[in-house]
């Protein structure tokens, strides 16, 4: 029974990650412009919140299955912790890099896991 619950929890967390990535992409439609992003406080905060959700979901996945394979899973959790606990040291550049370089990789991996 515990294994079924663990599998369900992982599936729920993967869906949460997928949804957060979808929302981030909706906050940045069309041509992405870093300077417009920097000036848009609501978008920055909404994206940070979704990155926090992704990190929390990843942490729960790793607690359920420490050997779960997603690229940079530990870094994802660490990023969540830094945003929450070191909120004053998170730069727009780092968030922008995460969104544009690393989220597409995570999105692809999550979609593959959900489809398998």
Backbone as a printed PyTorch tensor [residue, N CA C, xyz], in Angstrom:
tensor([[[  0.8260,  -1.1950,   0.0000],
         [  0.0000,   0.0000,   0.0000],
         [  0.8700,   1.2590,   0.0000]],

        [[  1.9440,   1.2550,   0.7630],
         [  2.8340,   2.4030,   0.8250],
         [  3.4090,   2.7240,  -0.5450]],

        [[  3.7520,   1.6840,  -1.3100],
         [  4.3170,   1.9060,  -2.6310],
         [  3.3120,   2.5890,  -3.5510]],

        [[  2.0480,   2.1860,  -3.4830],
         [  1.0200,   2.8210,  -4.2980],
         [  0.8850,   4.2980,  -3.9470]],

        [[  0.8850,   4.6150,  -2.6520],
         [  0.7750,   6.0040,  -2.2090],
         [  1.9670,   6.7990,  -2.7080]],

        [[  3.1600,   6.2050,  -2.6200],
         [  4.3720,   6.8710,  -3.0720],
         [  4.3030,   7.1590,  -4.5730]],

        [[  3.8420,   6.1870,  -5.3490],
         [  3.7060,   6.3810,  -6.7970],
         [  2.7020,   7.4750,  -7.1040]],

        [[  1.6020,   7.4760,  -6.3390],
         [  0.5790,   8.5060,  -6.5300],
         [  1.1560,   9.8830,  -6.1950]],

        [[  1.8960,   9.9690,  -5.0870],
         [  2.4860,  11.2430,  -4.6920],
         [  3.4520,  11.7570,  -5.7540]],

        [[  4.2680,  10.8770,  -6.2920],
         [  5.2160,  11.2790,  -7.3300],
         [  4.4630,  11.7650,  -8.5630]],

        [[  3.4360,  11.0560,  -8.9510],
         [  2.6330,  11.4760, -10.1070],
         [  2.0070,  12.8430,  -9.8610]],

        [[  1.4610,  13.0590,  -8.6870],
         [  0.8510,  14.3500,  -8.3480],
         [  1.8960,  15.4600,  -8.3930]],

        [[  3.0840,  15.1840,  -7.8810],
         [  4.1530,  16.1780,  -7.8970],
         [  4.6230,  16.4830,  -9.3180]],

        [[  4.7350,  15.4640, -10.1540],
         [  5.1050,  15.6890, -11.5510],
         [  4.0710,  16.5620, -12.2570]],

        [[  2.8030,  16.3330, -11.9660],
         [  1.7390,  17.1620, -12.5490],
         [  1.8290,  18.5990, -12.0410]],

        [[  2.1770,  18.7770, -10.7600],
         [  2.3580,  20.1280, -10.2210],
         [  3.5220,  20.8400, -10.9080]],

        [[  4.5960,  20.1180, -11.1380],
         [  5.7470,  20.6990, -11.8400],
         [  5.3410,  21.0930, -13.2500]],

        [[  4.6510,  20.1950, -13.9300],
         [  4.1990,  20.4850, -15.2920],
         [  3.3190,  21.7330, -15.3150]],

        [[  2.3860,  21.8280, -14.3810],
         [  1.4800,  22.9790, -14.3350],
         [  2.2380,  24.2830, -14.0600]],

        [[  3.2030,  24.2320, -13.1700],
         [  3.9910,  25.4310, -12.8750],
         [  4.7930,  25.8870, -14.0880]],

        [[  5.3330,  24.9520, -14.8400],
         [  6.0780,  25.3090, -16.0530],
         [  5.1360,  25.9240, -17.0770]],

        [[  3.9540,  25.3610, -17.2220],
         [  2.9510,  25.9210, -18.1420],
         [  2.6370,  27.3660, -17.7480]],

        [[  2.4190,  27.5910, -16.4570],
         [  2.1010,  28.9430, -15.9930],
         [  3.2520,  29.9040, -16.2520]],

        [[  4.4740,  29.4820, -15.9830],
         [  5.6280,  30.3450, -16.2520],
         [  5.6630,  30.7250, -17.7280]],

        [[  5.4460,  29.7620, -18.5990],
         [  5.4520,  30.0480, -20.0370],
         [  4.3090,  30.9790, -20.4310]],

        [[  3.1910,  30.8860, -19.7460],
         [  2.0780,  31.8010, -20.0090],
         [  2.3870,  33.2180, -19.5370]],

        [[  3.1910,  33.3430, -18.4800],
         [  3.5710,  34.6700, -17.9920],
         [  4.5460,  35.3620, -18.9330]],

        [[  5.2140,  34.5850, -19.7790],
         [  6.2040,  35.1290, -20.7070],
         [  5.8590,  34.7330, -22.1490]],

        [[  4.7200,  35.1710, -22.6360],
         [  4.3240,  34.7660, -23.9970],
         [  5.1520,  35.4810, -25.0590]],

        [[  5.1800,  34.8790, -26.2330],
         [  5.8250,  35.5080, -27.3790],
         [  7.3130,  35.7120, -27.1940]],

        [[  7.7960,  36.8030, -27.7350],
         [  9.2200,  37.1180, -27.6790],
         [  9.5900,  37.5290, -26.2510]],

        [[ 10.5540,  36.8620, -25.7010],
         [ 10.9560,  37.1370, -24.3200],
         [ 11.9930,  38.2480, -24.2800]],

        [[ 11.7490,  39.1920, -23.3870],
         [ 12.6170,  40.3490, -23.2640],
         [ 13.0210,  40.4940, -21.8010]],

        [[ 14.3100,  40.3510, -21.5260],
         [ 14.7970,  40.4090, -20.1550],
         [ 14.4830,  41.7410, -19.4810]],

        [[ 14.6270,  42.8450, -20.2130],
         [ 14.4180,  44.1600, -19.6020],
         [ 12.9490,  44.3870, -19.2650]],

        [[ 12.0610,  43.9010, -20.1000],
         [ 10.6340,  43.9780, -19.7800],
         [ 10.3180,  43.1080, -18.5620]],

        [[ 10.9420,  41.9400, -18.5040],
         [ 10.7860,  41.0460, -17.3550],
         [ 11.2500,  41.7360, -16.0790]],

        [[ 12.4020,  42.3770, -16.1250],
         [ 12.9550,  43.0640, -14.9570],
         [ 12.0220,  44.1470, -14.4370]],

        [[ 11.3270,  44.8150, -15.3270],
         [ 10.4520,  45.9170, -14.9350],
         [  9.0810,  45.4490, -14.4560]],

        [[  8.7390,  44.1850, -14.6980],
         [  7.3940,  43.6730, -14.3910],
         [  7.4080,  42.8920, -13.0730]],

        [[  7.1600,  43.6020, -11.9890],
         [  7.2150,  42.9990, -10.6540],
         [  6.2520,  41.8300, -10.5170]],

        [[  5.0370,  41.9630, -11.0180],
         [  4.0450,  40.8860, -10.8850],
         [  4.5160,  39.6140, -11.5840]],

        [[  5.0510,  39.7590, -12.7670],
         [  5.5280,  38.5870, -13.5090],
         [  6.7160,  37.9550, -12.7920]],

        [[  7.6400,  38.7610, -12.3180],
         [  8.8060,  38.2180, -11.6000],
         [  8.3660,  37.4330, -10.3760]],

        [[  7.4560,  38.0030,  -9.6000],
         [  6.9970,  37.3320,  -8.3770],
         [  6.2010,  36.0710,  -8.7050]],

        [[  5.3940,  36.1070,  -9.7470],
         [  4.6190,  34.9240, -10.1410],
         [  5.5440,  33.8020, -10.6020]],

        [[  6.5800,  34.1470, -11.3260],
         [  7.5420,  33.1450, -11.7850],
         [  8.3320,  32.5840, -10.6070]],

        [[  8.7620,  33.4510,  -9.7020],
         [  9.4650,  32.9720,  -8.5100],
         [  8.5870,  31.9960,  -7.7280]],

        [[  7.3140,  32.3270,  -7.5780],
         [  6.4020,  31.4490,  -6.8440],
         [  6.3020,  30.0900,  -7.5220]],

        [[  6.2060,  30.0660,  -8.8250],
         [  6.1220,  28.7930,  -9.5390],
         [  7.4260,  28.0080,  -9.4440]],

        [[  8.5530,  28.6790,  -9.4030],
         [  9.8250,  27.9880,  -9.2100],
         [  9.8690,  27.3920,  -7.8030]],

        [[  9.3180,  28.1010,  -6.8300],
         [  9.2190,  27.5550,  -5.4700],
         [  8.3810,  26.2730,  -5.4620]],

        [[  7.2520,  26.3010,  -6.1680],
         [  6.3760,  25.1240,  -6.2410],
         [  7.1070,  23.9610,  -6.8960]],

        [[  7.8200,  24.2370,  -7.9770],
         [  8.5930,  23.1970,  -8.6580],
         [  9.6120,  22.5880,  -7.6900]],

        [[ 10.3080,  23.4320,  -6.9500],
         [ 11.3090,  22.9500,  -6.0010],
         [ 10.7090,  22.1370,  -4.8740]],

        [[  9.5640,  22.5620,  -4.3710],
         [  8.8950,  21.8140,  -3.3040],
         [  8.4030,  20.4670,  -3.8170]],

        [[  7.8330,  20.4550,  -5.0130],
         [  7.3710,  19.1930,  -5.6000],
         [  8.5460,  18.2460,  -5.8270]],

        [[  9.6710,  18.7840,  -6.2870],
         [ 10.8540,  17.9550,  -6.5010],
         [ 11.3700,  17.4060,  -5.1760]],

        [[ 11.3470,  18.2100,  -4.1340],
         [ 11.7720,  17.7530,  -2.8140],
         [ 10.9000,  16.5890,  -2.3460]],

        [[  9.6060,  16.6860,  -2.5600],
         [  8.6830,  15.6100,  -2.1710],
         [  8.9400,  14.3450,  -2.9890]],

        [[  9.2390,  14.5130,  -4.2650],
         [  9.5670,  13.3560,  -5.1050],
         [ 10.8110,  12.6590,  -4.5680]],

        [[ 11.8420,  13.4360,  -4.2520],
         [ 13.0970,  12.8530,  -3.7700],
         [ 12.9310,  12.2020,  -2.4030]],

        [[ 12.0270,  12.7150,  -1.5950],
         [ 11.7520,  12.0750,  -0.3020],
         [ 11.0290,  10.7410,  -0.5030]],

        [[ 10.1600,  10.6880,  -1.5000],
         [  9.4440,   9.4460,  -1.7960],
         [ 10.3590,   8.4260,  -2.4710]],

        [[ 11.2790,   8.9180,  -3.3150],
         [ 12.1980,   8.0440,  -4.0400],
         [ 13.5230,   8.7760,  -4.2310]],

        [[ 14.4700,   8.5940,  -3.3080],
         [ 15.7450,   9.3070,  -3.3800],
         [ 16.5440,   9.0520,  -4.6620]],

        [[ 16.2210,   7.9810,  -5.3720],
         [ 16.9450,   7.6590,  -6.6100],
         [ 16.2070,   8.1140,  -7.8640]],

        [[ 15.1660,   8.8980,  -7.6920],
         [ 14.3710,   9.3670,  -8.8370],
         [ 15.2670,  10.1800,  -9.7650]],

        [[ 15.1720,   9.8910, -11.0590],
         [ 16.0830,  10.4970, -12.0290],
         [ 15.4400,  11.6550, -12.7920]],

        [[ 15.8130,  12.8480, -12.4030],
         [ 15.5080,  14.0650, -13.1560],
         [ 16.7860,  14.8950, -13.1120]],

        [[ 17.1640,  15.4590, -14.2360],
         [ 18.3820,  16.2490, -14.3300],
         [ 18.3640,  17.3800, -13.3010]],

        [[ 19.4460,  17.5000, -12.5590],
         [ 19.6400,  18.5780, -11.5880],
         [ 18.5510,  18.6490, -10.5190]],

        [[ 17.9930,  17.5010, -10.1450],
         [ 16.9000,  17.4970,  -9.1680],
         [ 17.3060,  18.1530,  -7.8510]],

        [[ 18.4950,  17.9050,  -7.3880],
         [ 18.9470,  18.5100,  -6.1220],
         [ 19.1010,  20.0180,  -6.2690]],

        [[ 19.6010,  20.4710,  -7.4290],
         [ 19.7460,  21.9110,  -7.6690],
         [ 18.3830,  22.5990,  -7.7160]],

        [[ 17.3840,  21.8910,  -8.2140],
         [ 16.0260,  22.4460,  -8.2650],
         [ 15.5290,  22.7140,  -6.8450]],

        [[ 15.7470,  21.7650,  -5.9580],
         [ 15.3450,  21.9290,  -4.5560],
         [ 16.1610,  23.0500,  -3.9130]],

        [[ 17.4480,  23.0830,  -4.1830],
         [ 18.3030,  24.1190,  -3.6180],
         [ 17.8750,  25.5170,  -4.0830]],

        [[ 17.4540,  25.6330,  -5.3320],
         [ 16.9810,  26.9130,  -5.8540],
         [ 15.7270,  27.3590,  -5.1210]],

        [[ 14.8190,  26.4340,  -4.8840],
         [ 13.6110,  26.7370,  -4.1170],
         [ 13.9830,  27.2650,  -2.7370]],

        [[ 14.9150,  26.5900,  -2.0880],
         [ 15.3310,  27.0120,  -0.7500],
         [ 15.9720,  28.3910,  -0.7660]],

        [[ 16.7360,  28.6480,  -1.7950],
         [ 17.3920,  29.9620,  -1.8810],
         [ 16.3670,  31.0650,  -2.0970]],

        [[ 15.3700,  30.8190,  -2.9310],
         [ 14.3430,  31.8360,  -3.1710],
         [ 13.5800,  32.1250,  -1.8800]],

        [[ 13.2370,  31.0630,  -1.1610],
         [ 12.4490,  31.2350,   0.0550],
         [ 13.2810,  31.8190,   1.2020]],

        [[ 14.4490,  31.2660,   1.4370],
         [ 15.2270,  31.6580,   2.6100],
         [ 16.2230,  32.7810,   2.3430]],

        [[ 16.6240,  32.9100,   1.0930],
         [ 17.5730,  33.9670,   0.7510],
         [ 16.9750,  34.9020,  -0.2650]],

        [[ 15.7060,  35.2000,  -0.0480],
         [ 14.9280,  35.9810,  -1.0230],
         [ 15.6190,  37.2710,  -1.4500]],

        [[ 16.4110,  37.8500,  -0.5660],
         [ 17.0650,  39.1090,  -0.8850],
         [ 18.3270,  38.9330,  -1.7280]],

        [[ 18.7150,  37.6810,  -1.9660],
         [ 19.9300,  37.4410,  -2.7410],
         [ 19.6460,  36.7740,  -4.0890]],

        [[ 18.3870,  36.7050,  -4.4700],
         [ 18.0240,  36.0920,  -5.7510],
         [ 17.9620,  37.1850,  -6.8110]],

        [[ 18.7560,  37.0170,  -7.8380],
         [ 18.8020,  38.0480,  -8.8730],
         [ 17.8740,  37.7050, -10.0320]],

        [[ 17.4310,  38.7520, -10.7070],
         [ 16.5950,  38.5690, -11.8950],
         [ 17.3310,  37.7600, -12.9490]],

        [[ 18.6460,  37.9480, -13.0290],
         [ 19.4580,  37.2250, -14.0190],
         [ 19.3700,  35.7180, -13.7980]],

        [[ 19.4310,  35.2920, -12.5280],
         [ 19.3820,  33.8720, -12.2100],
         [ 18.0140,  33.2990, -12.5640]],

        [[ 16.9610,  33.9980, -12.1970],
         [ 15.5980,  33.5380, -12.5220],
         [ 15.4350,  33.4530, -14.0280]],

        [[ 15.9140,  34.4480, -14.7430],
         [ 15.8190,  34.4720, -16.2080],
         [ 16.5630,  33.2850, -16.8180]],

        [[ 17.7460,  32.9990, -16.3120],
         [ 18.5400,  31.8620, -16.7890],
         [ 17.8010,  30.5490, -16.5480]],

        [[ 17.2500,  30.3910, -15.3680],
         [ 16.5040,  29.1760, -15.0430],
         [ 15.3390,  28.9910, -16.0110]],

        [[ 14.5750,  30.0460, -16.1930],
         [ 13.3780,  29.9700, -17.0370],
         [ 13.7280,  29.6440, -18.4850]],

        [[ 14.7810,  30.2380, -18.9910],
         [ 15.0870,  30.0940, -20.4170],
         [ 16.0200,  28.9410, -20.7590]],

        [[ 16.8690,  28.5360, -19.8320],
         [ 17.8020,  27.4630, -20.1460],
         [ 17.4030,  26.1250, -19.5270]],

        [[ 16.9600,  26.1440, -18.2740],
         [ 16.7580,  24.8880, -17.5550],
         [ 15.3150,  24.3870, -17.5370]],

        [[ 14.3490,  25.2990, -17.5460],
         [ 12.9570,  24.8340, -17.5290],
         [ 12.5650,  24.0420, -18.7680]],

        [[ 13.0320,  24.3910, -19.9660],
         [ 12.6870,  23.5580, -21.1300],
         [ 13.1760,  22.1120, -20.9820]],

        [[ 14.3330,  21.9210, -20.3770],
         [ 14.8600,  20.5660, -20.1510],
         [ 13.9700,  19.8300, -19.1520]],

        [[ 13.6460,  20.5060, -18.0580],
         [ 12.7880,  19.9040, -17.0420],
         [ 11.4150,  19.5810, -17.6140]],

        [[ 10.8820,  20.4900, -18.4030],
         [  9.5620,  20.2720, -18.9940],
         [  9.5610,  19.0200, -19.8750]],

        [[ 10.5790,  18.8630, -20.6660],
         [ 10.6800,  17.6930, -21.5430],
         [ 10.7630,  16.4030, -20.7240]],

        [[ 11.5890,  16.3960, -19.6910],
         [ 11.7300,  15.2040, -18.8570],
         [ 10.4240,  14.8640, -18.1380]],

        [[  9.7560,  15.8670, -17.6000],
         [  8.4890,  15.6350, -16.8800],
         [  7.4380,  15.1070, -17.8330]],

        [[  7.3490,  15.6770, -19.0180],
         [  6.3760,  15.1970, -19.9970],
         [  6.6540,  13.7470, -20.3800]],

        [[  7.9140,  13.3930, -20.5410],
         [  8.2590,  12.0000, -20.8540],
         [  7.8550,  11.0700, -19.7220]],

        [[  8.0990,  11.4830, -18.4800],
         [  7.7230,  10.6590, -17.3340],
         [  6.2080,  10.5090, -17.2260]],

        [[  5.4870,  11.5810, -17.4710],
         [  4.0200,  11.5300, -17.3880],
         [  3.4140,  10.6940, -18.5100]],

        [[  4.0920,  10.6500, -19.6440],
         [  3.5820,   9.8990, -20.7940],
         [  3.9880,   8.4220, -20.7720]],

        [[  4.8820,   8.0580, -19.8570],
         [  5.3500,   6.6640, -19.8370],
         [  4.5390,   5.8000, -18.8950]]])
